[in-house]
Amino acid sequence: MSMTKSSLLTARVGGMALLSAVLALAPLGFANAYYYDVAVGALFNAIICVGLNLLIGYGGQISLGHGAFFALGAYGSAIATSRWGVPPLAAMVASATLVGLMAFVIARPILRLKGHYLAMATLGIGMIIYIVLKTEAQWTGGPDGMGVDPLAVAGLALSTDRQWYWLSAALLLLAVWLSLNLVQSPVGRALRAGHGAEIGAQVVGVDTSHYKVLMFVVSAVFASVVGSLFAHKNGFITPDIASFHRSIELVTMVVLGGMASIFGSVLGAFILTVLPQMLTAFDDYEAMIFGAIMMGTMIFLPKGLLPSLILLIRKRMGGRS
Protein backbone atom coordinates (compact mmCIF):
# COMPACT_ATOMS: atom_id res chain seq x y z
CA MET A 1 0.00 0.00 0.00
CA SER A 2 1.43 3.40 -0.96
CA MET A 3 1.91 6.06 1.64
CA THR A 4 -0.53 8.98 1.65
CA LYS A 5 0.60 12.54 1.20
CA SER A 6 0.05 13.34 4.88
CA SER A 7 2.01 10.29 6.05
CA LEU A 8 4.87 11.19 3.71
CA LEU A 9 4.90 14.71 5.12
CA THR A 10 4.90 13.35 8.67
CA ALA A 11 7.78 11.00 7.88
CA ARG A 12 9.81 13.82 6.32
CA VAL A 13 9.20 16.22 9.21
CA GLY A 14 9.88 13.50 11.77
CA GLY A 15 13.03 12.41 10.00
CA MET A 16 14.35 15.96 9.76
CA ALA A 17 13.54 16.58 13.42
CA LEU A 18 15.31 13.38 14.51
CA LEU A 19 18.36 14.09 12.35
CA SER A 20 18.54 17.67 13.69
CA ALA A 21 18.33 16.42 17.27
CA VAL A 22 21.07 13.81 16.73
CA LEU A 23 23.39 16.37 15.13
CA ALA A 24 22.71 18.88 17.90
CA LEU A 25 23.28 16.41 20.75
CA ALA A 26 26.17 14.39 19.30
CA PRO A 27 28.91 16.84 20.38
CA LEU A 28 27.96 16.19 24.02
CA GLY A 29 29.67 12.81 23.64
CA PHE A 30 32.81 14.11 21.90
CA ALA A 31 35.74 13.81 24.29
CA ASN A 32 38.34 15.56 22.14
CA ALA A 33 39.15 16.95 18.69
CA TYR A 34 39.53 13.45 17.21
CA TYR A 35 35.80 12.80 17.65
CA TYR A 36 34.99 16.05 15.88
CA ASP A 37 37.35 15.15 13.03
CA VAL A 38 35.71 11.76 12.49
CA ALA A 39 32.25 13.33 12.73
CA VAL A 40 33.10 15.94 10.10
CA GLY A 41 34.35 13.18 7.78
CA ALA A 42 31.07 11.32 8.30
CA LEU A 43 29.07 14.48 7.57
CA PHE A 44 31.04 15.10 4.38
CA ASN A 45 30.39 11.53 3.21
CA ALA A 46 26.72 11.82 4.12
CA ILE A 47 26.24 14.92 1.95
CA ILE A 48 27.84 13.21 -1.04
CA CYS A 49 25.77 10.05 -0.50
CA VAL A 50 22.52 12.01 -0.30
CA GLY A 51 23.24 13.40 -3.77
CA LEU A 52 24.51 10.06 -5.08
CA ASN A 53 21.35 8.30 -3.89
CA LEU A 54 19.27 10.64 -6.04
CA LEU A 55 21.12 9.20 -9.02
CA ILE A 56 21.43 5.55 -7.96
CA GLY A 57 18.42 4.94 -5.75
CA TYR A 58 15.83 7.12 -7.46
CA GLY A 59 17.26 7.35 -10.98
CA GLY A 60 18.50 3.78 -11.20
CA GLN A 61 21.84 4.90 -12.67
CA ILE A 62 25.03 3.47 -11.22
CA SER A 63 28.12 5.69 -10.94
CA LEU A 64 31.56 4.33 -10.10
CA GLY A 65 33.34 7.62 -10.74
CA HIS A 66 31.90 10.03 -8.20
CA GLY A 67 35.18 10.21 -6.35
CA ALA A 68 36.43 12.11 -9.40
CA PHE A 69 33.85 14.87 -8.99
CA PHE A 70 34.79 15.10 -5.33
CA ALA A 71 38.45 15.48 -6.35
CA LEU A 72 37.67 18.07 -9.05
CA GLY A 73 35.90 20.22 -6.48
CA ALA A 74 38.87 19.89 -4.13
CA TYR A 75 41.49 20.70 -6.76
CA GLY A 76 39.37 23.44 -8.31
CA SER A 77 39.23 25.32 -5.01
CA ALA A 78 42.87 24.55 -4.23
CA ILE A 79 44.18 25.87 -7.54
CA ALA A 80 41.90 28.92 -7.59
CA THR A 81 42.76 30.03 -4.05
CA SER A 82 46.42 29.03 -3.79
CA ARG A 83 47.59 29.96 -7.27
CA TRP A 84 45.22 32.71 -8.40
CA GLY A 85 44.19 34.31 -5.11
CA VAL A 86 40.45 33.75 -5.62
CA PRO A 87 38.40 34.01 -2.39
CA PRO A 88 37.54 30.51 -1.09
CA LEU A 89 33.76 30.92 -1.33
CA ALA A 90 33.99 32.18 -4.91
CA ALA A 91 36.40 29.36 -5.76
CA MET A 92 33.97 26.82 -4.33
CA VAL A 93 31.07 28.20 -6.37
CA ALA A 94 33.18 28.35 -9.53
CA SER A 95 34.40 24.78 -9.04
CA ALA A 96 30.87 23.47 -8.47
CA THR A 97 29.65 25.31 -11.58
CA LEU A 98 32.42 23.89 -13.76
CA VAL A 99 31.90 20.39 -12.39
CA GLY A 100 28.16 20.71 -13.03
CA LEU A 101 28.81 21.77 -16.63
CA MET A 102 31.24 18.91 -17.11
CA ALA A 103 28.73 16.44 -15.68
CA PHE A 104 26.07 17.80 -18.03
CA VAL A 105 28.32 17.37 -21.07
CA ILE A 106 29.29 13.78 -20.31
CA ALA A 107 25.90 12.68 -18.92
CA ARG A 108 23.98 12.65 -22.22
CA PRO A 109 26.15 10.03 -23.97
CA ILE A 110 26.96 7.79 -21.00
CA LEU A 111 23.44 7.69 -19.51
CA ARG A 112 22.22 6.05 -22.71
CA LEU A 113 24.09 2.96 -21.49
CA LYS A 114 22.60 0.36 -19.18
CA GLY A 115 23.82 -1.94 -16.42
CA HIS A 116 27.48 -2.87 -16.38
CA TYR A 117 28.15 -0.80 -19.51
CA LEU A 118 27.15 2.34 -17.61
CA ALA A 119 29.23 1.26 -14.62
CA MET A 120 32.29 0.78 -16.84
CA ALA A 121 31.77 4.18 -18.50
CA THR A 122 31.62 6.05 -15.18
CA LEU A 123 34.60 4.05 -13.94
CA GLY A 124 36.53 5.13 -17.04
CA ILE A 125 35.72 8.80 -16.39
CA GLY A 126 36.99 8.47 -12.84
CA MET A 127 40.21 6.81 -13.99
CA ILE A 128 40.86 9.52 -16.59
CA ILE A 129 40.44 12.30 -14.05
CA TYR A 130 42.66 10.45 -11.55
CA ILE A 131 45.42 10.11 -14.17
CA VAL A 132 45.14 13.78 -15.16
CA LEU A 133 45.42 14.92 -11.55
CA LYS A 134 48.45 12.69 -11.05
CA THR A 135 50.32 13.69 -14.20
CA GLU A 136 49.60 17.42 -14.52
CA ALA A 137 52.10 18.28 -11.79
CA GLN A 138 52.45 21.93 -12.84
CA TRP A 139 48.81 22.46 -11.80
CA THR A 140 48.10 19.80 -9.21
CA GLY A 141 51.50 19.06 -7.68
CA GLY A 142 51.35 15.54 -9.12
CA PRO A 143 51.54 12.52 -6.79
CA ASP A 144 53.00 14.73 -4.05
CA GLY A 145 49.80 16.76 -3.86
CA MET A 146 49.40 20.46 -3.08
CA GLY A 147 48.59 22.75 -0.20
CA VAL A 148 45.25 24.52 0.16
CA ASP A 149 44.44 27.83 1.83
CA PRO A 150 42.04 27.75 4.82
CA LEU A 151 38.38 28.55 4.33
CA ALA A 152 37.68 32.16 5.19
CA VAL A 153 34.48 34.15 4.69
CA ALA A 154 34.40 37.92 5.26
CA GLY A 155 37.82 37.72 6.90
CA LEU A 156 36.77 35.01 9.36
CA ALA A 157 38.60 31.69 8.97
CA LEU A 158 37.28 28.31 10.10
CA SER A 159 40.12 27.05 12.23
CA THR A 160 38.68 24.54 14.72
CA ASP A 161 37.10 21.13 14.28
CA ARG A 162 34.10 22.31 16.26
CA GLN A 163 33.44 25.11 13.75
CA TRP A 164 33.77 22.64 10.89
CA TYR A 165 31.33 20.29 12.60
CA TRP A 166 28.56 22.87 12.87
CA LEU A 167 29.09 24.08 9.30
CA SER A 168 29.00 20.50 7.98
CA ALA A 169 25.94 19.64 10.07
CA ALA A 170 24.07 22.68 8.72
CA LEU A 171 25.01 21.78 5.14
CA LEU A 172 23.87 18.17 5.64
CA LEU A 173 20.47 19.33 6.89
CA LEU A 174 20.21 21.64 3.88
CA ALA A 175 21.19 18.82 1.48
CA VAL A 176 18.65 16.43 3.03
CA TRP A 177 15.88 19.04 2.97
CA LEU A 178 16.56 19.93 -0.68
CA SER A 179 16.71 16.26 -1.68
CA LEU A 180 13.46 15.36 0.10
CA ASN A 181 11.68 18.22 -1.63
CA LEU A 182 13.18 17.24 -4.98
CA VAL A 183 12.08 13.62 -4.58
CA GLN A 184 8.48 14.65 -3.81
CA SER A 185 8.35 17.24 -6.62
CA PRO A 186 7.14 16.51 -10.17
CA VAL A 187 10.82 16.02 -11.10
CA GLY A 188 11.19 13.31 -8.48
CA ARG A 189 7.98 11.58 -9.51
CA ALA A 190 9.08 11.59 -13.15
CA LEU A 191 12.45 10.21 -12.12
CA ARG A 192 10.88 7.35 -10.16
CA ALA A 193 8.52 6.60 -13.02
CA GLY A 194 11.47 6.34 -15.39
CA HIS A 195 13.28 4.04 -12.98
CA GLY A 196 10.32 1.73 -12.42
CA ALA A 197 9.03 1.55 -15.99
CA GLU A 198 11.11 3.64 -18.38
CA ILE A 199 9.31 2.64 -21.58
CA GLY A 200 5.91 3.28 -20.01
CA ALA A 201 7.07 6.69 -18.76
CA GLN A 202 8.33 7.61 -22.22
CA VAL A 203 5.02 6.55 -23.78
CA VAL A 204 3.12 9.05 -21.62
CA GLY A 205 5.55 11.82 -22.53
CA VAL A 206 8.14 11.78 -19.71
CA ASP A 207 11.61 12.71 -20.99
CA THR A 208 13.48 10.19 -18.84
CA SER A 209 16.88 11.14 -20.28
CA HIS A 210 16.41 14.75 -19.17
CA TYR A 211 15.74 13.77 -15.57
CA LYS A 212 18.63 11.30 -15.47
CA VAL A 213 20.98 14.02 -16.68
CA LEU A 214 19.58 16.42 -14.10
CA MET A 215 20.23 13.96 -11.25
CA PHE A 216 23.71 13.25 -12.55
CA VAL A 217 24.50 16.98 -12.49
CA VAL A 218 22.96 17.50 -9.03
CA SER A 219 24.88 14.58 -7.53
CA ALA A 220 28.12 15.78 -9.13
CA VAL A 221 27.64 19.28 -7.71
CA PHE A 222 27.03 17.85 -4.22
CA ALA A 223 30.33 15.92 -4.50
CA SER A 224 32.18 18.99 -5.80
CA VAL A 225 31.05 21.23 -2.93
CA VAL A 226 32.10 18.64 -0.36
CA GLY A 227 35.42 18.19 -2.15
CA SER A 228 36.09 21.92 -1.85
CA LEU A 229 35.24 21.87 1.85
CA PHE A 230 37.45 18.82 2.37
CA ALA A 231 40.38 20.56 0.69
CA HIS A 232 40.07 23.72 2.79
CA LYS A 233 39.65 21.78 6.01
CA ASN A 234 42.61 19.44 5.50
CA GLY A 235 44.90 22.07 4.01
CA PHE A 236 46.50 19.48 1.73
CA ILE A 237 45.23 17.11 -0.98
CA THR A 238 46.66 14.38 -3.23
CA PRO A 239 45.25 12.62 -6.34
CA ASP A 240 44.34 9.61 -4.17
CA ILE A 241 41.06 11.33 -3.30
CA ALA A 242 39.96 10.56 -6.89
CA SER A 243 40.84 6.87 -6.62
CA PHE A 244 38.55 3.99 -7.60
CA HIS A 245 38.45 2.94 -3.95
CA ARG A 246 36.93 6.27 -2.98
CA SER A 247 34.13 5.93 -5.54
CA ILE A 248 33.36 2.35 -4.48
CA GLU A 249 33.28 3.46 -0.86
CA LEU A 250 30.62 6.07 -1.63
CA VAL A 251 28.43 3.62 -3.56
CA THR A 252 28.75 1.08 -0.74
CA MET A 253 27.52 3.67 1.76
CA VAL A 254 24.43 4.32 -0.36
CA VAL A 255 23.66 0.61 -0.79
CA LEU A 256 24.26 -0.19 2.88
CA GLY A 257 22.01 2.60 4.15
CA GLY A 258 19.27 1.85 1.64
CA MET A 259 18.79 2.90 -1.96
CA ALA A 260 15.92 5.34 -2.60
CA SER A 261 16.17 6.40 1.05
CA ILE A 262 17.59 9.85 1.76
CA PHE A 263 17.92 9.22 5.48
CA GLY A 264 19.31 5.77 4.71
CA SER A 265 22.17 7.45 2.82
CA VAL A 266 23.02 9.45 5.93
CA LEU A 267 22.94 6.33 8.11
CA GLY A 268 25.11 4.33 5.70
CA ALA A 269 27.67 7.13 5.46
CA PHE A 270 27.92 7.48 9.23
CA ILE A 271 28.28 3.74 9.81
CA LEU A 272 30.95 3.17 7.15
CA THR A 273 32.91 6.23 8.31
CA VAL A 274 32.80 5.48 12.03
CA LEU A 275 32.95 1.66 11.98
CA PRO A 276 36.53 1.37 10.65
CA GLN A 277 37.67 3.72 13.43
CA MET A 278 36.01 1.48 16.02
CA LEU A 279 37.57 -1.68 14.56
CA THR A 280 41.17 -0.44 14.71
CA ALA A 281 41.50 -2.07 18.14
CA PHE A 282 41.17 -5.49 16.49
CA ASP A 283 44.40 -4.98 14.56
CA ASP A 284 44.89 -7.66 11.87
CA TYR A 285 41.25 -8.79 12.11
CA GLU A 286 39.83 -5.37 11.27
CA ALA A 287 39.22 -6.05 7.57
CA MET A 288 37.77 -9.51 8.31
CA ILE A 289 35.29 -8.22 10.88
CA PHE A 290 34.33 -5.29 8.68
CA GLY A 291 33.68 -7.61 5.74
CA ALA A 292 31.62 -9.98 7.89
CA ILE A 293 29.44 -7.12 9.13
CA MET A 294 28.88 -5.90 5.57
CA MET A 295 28.07 -9.40 4.29
CA GLY A 296 25.67 -10.11 7.16
CA THR A 297 23.87 -6.82 6.60
CA MET A 298 23.34 -7.50 2.90
CA ILE A 299 22.13 -11.07 3.57
CA PHE A 300 19.68 -10.31 6.36
CA LEU A 301 18.78 -6.72 5.40
CA PRO A 302 18.89 -6.81 1.57
CA LYS A 303 16.99 -3.54 1.09
CA GLY A 304 19.56 -1.66 3.15
CA LEU A 305 19.65 -0.86 6.82
CA LEU A 306 17.03 1.85 7.19
CA PRO A 307 14.32 0.54 4.80
CA SER A 308 14.69 -2.98 6.24
CA LEU A 309 14.45 -1.75 9.82
CA ILE A 310 11.39 0.38 9.03
CA LEU A 311 9.73 -2.58 7.31
CA LEU A 312 10.49 -4.81 10.30
CA ILE A 313 9.03 -2.29 12.74
CA ARG A 314 5.86 -1.93 10.64
CA LYS A 315 5.38 -5.70 10.51
CA ARG A 316 5.72 -6.02 14.27
CA MET A 317 3.38 -3.10 14.90
CA GLY A 318 0.90 -4.57 12.44
CA GLY A 319 1.08 -7.94 14.16
CA ARG A 320 0.27 -6.39 17.54
CA SER A 321 -2.70 -4.37 16.30
C-alpha positions, 0 to 999 in steps of 0.5 A, a space after each residue: 500500500 502506498 503512503 498517503 501525502 500526509 504520512 509522507 509529510 509526517 515522515 519527512 518532518 519527523 526524519 528531519 527533526 530526529 536528524 537535527 536532534 542527533 546532530 545537535 546532541 552528538 557533540 555532548 559525547 565528543 571527548 576531544 578533537 579526534 571525535 569532531 574530526 571523524 564526525 566531520 568526515 562522516 558528515 562530508 560523506 553523508 552529503 555526497 551520499 545524499 546526492 549520489 542516492 538521487 542518481 542511484 536509488 531514485 534514478 536507477 543509474 550506477 556511478 563508479 566515478 563520483 570520487 572524481 567529482 569530489 576530487 575536481 571540487 577539491 582541486 578546483 578550489 585549491 588551484 583557484 585560491 592558492 595559485 590565483 588568489 580567488 576568495 575561497 567561497 567564490 572558488 567553491 562556487 566556480 568549481 561546483 559550476 564547472 563540475 556541473 557543466 562537465 557532468 552535463 556534457 558527459 551525462 547525455 552520452 553515458 546515460 544512454 548505457 545500461 547496467 554494467 556498460 554504464 558502470 564501466 563508463 563512469 569508472 573510465 571517467 573516474 580513472 581519466 580524471 585520476 590520471 590527469 590529476 596525477 600527471 599534470 604536476 604543474 597544476 596539481 602538484 602531481 603525486 606529491 599533492 598540493 597545499 590549500 588555503 584555509 576557508 575564510 568568509 568575510 575575513 573570518 577563517 574556520 580554524 577549529 574542528 568544532 566550527 567545521 562540525 557545525 558548518 558541515 551539520 548545517 550543510 547536511 540538513 540543507 542537502 537532506 531538505 533539498 533532496 526530500 523536496 526534490 524527490 516529492 516534486 514533479 521532477 522526483 515523480 518523473 524520475 521514479 517513473 522512469 526508474 520503475 518503468 522507463 518505456 511506459 514513462 516515455 510513452 506518456 511523454 516523460 523525458 526520462 533522459 532529461 531527468 537522469 541528466 539532471 540527477 547526474 549533475 545534481 549529484 556531481 555538484 554535491 560531491 564537488 562542494 564537499 570536495 572543496 570543503 574537504 580541501 580547505 579543512 585538510 589544508 593538503 590534498 593528493 590525487 588519491 582522493 579521486 581513486 577507484 576505492 573512494 568511488 566504491 566506498 561512496 556507492 557502498 555507503 548508499 547501498 548499505 544505508 538503503 537505496 531510494 532512502 535519503 535518510 538511509 544514505 546518511 545512516 550508511 555514510 555514518 556507519 561506514 565512516 565510524 565503523 573502521 575507526 572502532 575496529 582499529 582495536 582489532 588490529 589484523 582482524 579489522 578487515 575480516 570483521 568489517 567484511 563480515 558485518 557488511 556481508 551479514 547486513 546484505 544477507 539479512 537486510 537486503 533492502 539496506 539498513 534503514 528501509 529494512 528496519 522500518 519494514 520490520 518495525 511496521 510488521 511487528 506493529 501490524 502484528 500487535 494491532 
